[in-house]
Amino acid sequence: MESMLGKAMERANVKQAVPNKTRDDDSIEEILKSLKTNIKVIGCGGGGNNTINRLAEEGIVGAELYALNTDAQHLLNVNADRKILIGRNTTRGLGAGALPQVGERAALENEIELRDILKNTDLLFVTCGLGGGTGTGSAPVVAKIAKDAGALTVAIVTLPFKVEGSVRRENAEAGISRLRTIVDTVIVIPNEKLLDIAPRLPLNVAFKVADEILMNAIKGITEMITKPG
């Protein structure tokens, strides 16, 4: 038994040799490619971009990360596989001014580009902080394009804190209602609940906690699909 253990340990410490290429390898590789799920994560607006940043920092296996925004300055500082500045004619890179209708128009301005990005996608996560202009307005547009292309669509979104005001709450309610008519699944994180759990949490820290929850939800679901074992 000891000799068997010794041999096993020796083999574990030896770098495995690269196998010889055979005629069968090409067909095996094609089968493996066909089994791969094409997963994309698109973060819309400031809140969605923050989630993309966290996913990039943490590392996620098997998904492409896209940051989409009307605010050129904010987009410049995002770490993503690809950045999409929407609505160049509509907003000139200056943001949607907390107006969802502007965010929607901006996304529609880039509809052809978005269709090209989302073709052949199997699973799309669209994420944003509902209540603002870009995320609330563009997320349903992105989700519908993906859905029309045949992708399974999952929206993972936050609802604003009460202190953010009634306008953002009303925007968020309209946004969530619209998303529910488009996507296959909606996962909602009400930010206010974070303060119920930890009432002394400073607001800036609470936003970071919300980002962390969104990141973990997307990473967890994605890696259940993409990681072997």
N, C-alpha and C positions, 0 to 999 in steps of 0.2 A: 504493500500500500504506500509506504514511504517513497519507494522508487517511482511509483505512478504519480504521486503528488509532486515530486521533484521534477519529473519530465514535463508535467503540466505547467509548472511555474516557469520552467525554462522556455517553453513555447510561448507563454504569455509575454515574456520579455523580449522575444525575437520579433522584429518587424516582419509582417506578413509579405511574402513576395507577390509581385503583381502577376496575376495569371496570364498565360499565353492567350492571345486573341484567337478565337475560333470562328468558323463560318456561322455558328449559331448565335454569336454575340449580338449581331445587328438586329436580328428579329427579337431577341430578348430585350434589348434596349428600347425597341419600338413599343413593346408591350408595356414596359415600365413607364414610358412617356404617356401612353394612353390612360394609365391608371392615375396619373397625377391630376389633382384637383387644382384648377386655376382660381385662386382666391385673391381678391383685391380689397383693400381698406381705403376708403376715401373719407378724409376729414374735411368737413365743410365749415368755413368761417373760422373765427378765432378759437372757439372752444374745440372744434374738430381738429384744427391744426395743433393745438396743445396735446391732444391725445396721440396724434401721429408722432410728435416729438418724443413722447414717453415710450411709445412702442419702438421707435428707433433706438432710444437709449437702452431699453430693456433687452431688445433683440427678440424677433419673432420668426419662427421657422415656417416657411412655406407660403408667405403672403407678400404681395407688393403693396407698398405704402404710397398713397397719393395725398398731397395737400392741395386743397382748392380754396381760393379766396379772391375777394375783390380788392383787398388791401395789399398793395405791392410791397410796402415796407414790412408788414407782418410776415408775408410769404417768404421774403428774402431770408428770414431768420429761422425758417423751419427746416428740420432734417428729414427729408423724404426721398423715396426713389424717384419721384417725379412731382413737380410743382405746376399747378395750373392756375394762371391768372385769368379769371373770367371777367367778362364785361368791360373790356378795354374801352369800347365806345360809350358804354352806359355810365361807368363810374370813373374812368381814366385812372384806375389804380388807387383811388382814394377811399374805397370802402363803400358800403351800402347805406350808411347813415341810419342804422337800426330800422330800416324799412324793408320788410320781407318782399314786397313787390319789386323792389329794386334788385334784391338778391336773385329773385326768380328770373327777371329780365336778363340779368347778367349771365346766368347759367344757360338760358335759351340762346343767348348770343353765341355761346360756344357749343351748341348742341351737336354739330357735326364732329367736332374734336372729341366730345364725350362719347358719342356713339362708337367712334373708332377705338377709343381706350377700352370700352366695356364689351366689345364684341369678344366672343369665346370665353367670357367669364362664367365660371360655374357658381361661385358664391361671392356676393358683394356685402361687405359691411359698410354702411354709411353712418357716420357719427358726427354729431354736432351738439353744441349747447343751444337749445331752443330759446327763443326770445329776442335774439338779435336779428339783423337784416340778412346777412349773407347765409349763415347756417340755416335759418328758418326758411328762407326763400329758395335756396339752391338744393337742399337735401332731397325734397320731393321730386325735383326735376331729375337729379342724378339717379334716384331710386327707380323712377318710371322708365328711364332709358335702359337701365340694367334689366328691369323686369321684362320690358319689351324684347330685349335681346335673349331672353330665356334664362337669365341668372336667378338663382335663389337669393332673395334680398332680405337682409336683416338690418334694421335701424337700431342703433344703440345711442340714446340721447339723454341729456339732462334737462330738467325743468328748473327755471330760475328761482333764486331765493326771494322771499317776500320783499326784502329791503331793496331789491332791484326795481321795484315799482310795478304799477298796474299795467302799463303799456307792454312791458316785456312779458308779463304773465299772460295777457290777452294774445300777444303774438305767439307765445309758446302753445297755448291751448289750440289756436287755429292750426299751427304747424303740426301738432301731434295728431289732430283729427285728419288732416290731409294725408300724413304718412300712413295712417292705419288703413286708408283706402287703397294704398299702393303696394306696400311691402308685405312679405310673407310673415314676418315677425317683428314686433317692436319691443325693445327692452328699455324701460324708462327708469331713470334714477332721479327722483325728486330731491334737489339739493337741500330743500328745507328739512328733510328727514335727517340729514347729517347733523343739523343743529339740535334736533330732538334727541339724538343719541349722545351728542357731546355739546351741550349748550354753551360752554365757555370757549368753544373753538373760534379763534379769530377768522374773519371772513376770508382773508387771503389764504389762510391755511385750508379752510373748507373747500375752496376752489381746487387746491392741489389734491385734496383727498378725492374729490369728484373725478379729477383727471385719472387718478390711480385706479379708481373703480372701473371706469370705462376701459382703461388699458388692460386691466386684468381680465375683464369679461371677454374682450376681443381676442386677446392672446390665448386664453384658456380654451375657447371654442375652436379657434384655428388649429392649435397644436394637438387637440384631440383627433383632428382629421389628418394632420400632416406628419405628426411624429410617429414612428413605428413603435410597436409594443403594446 
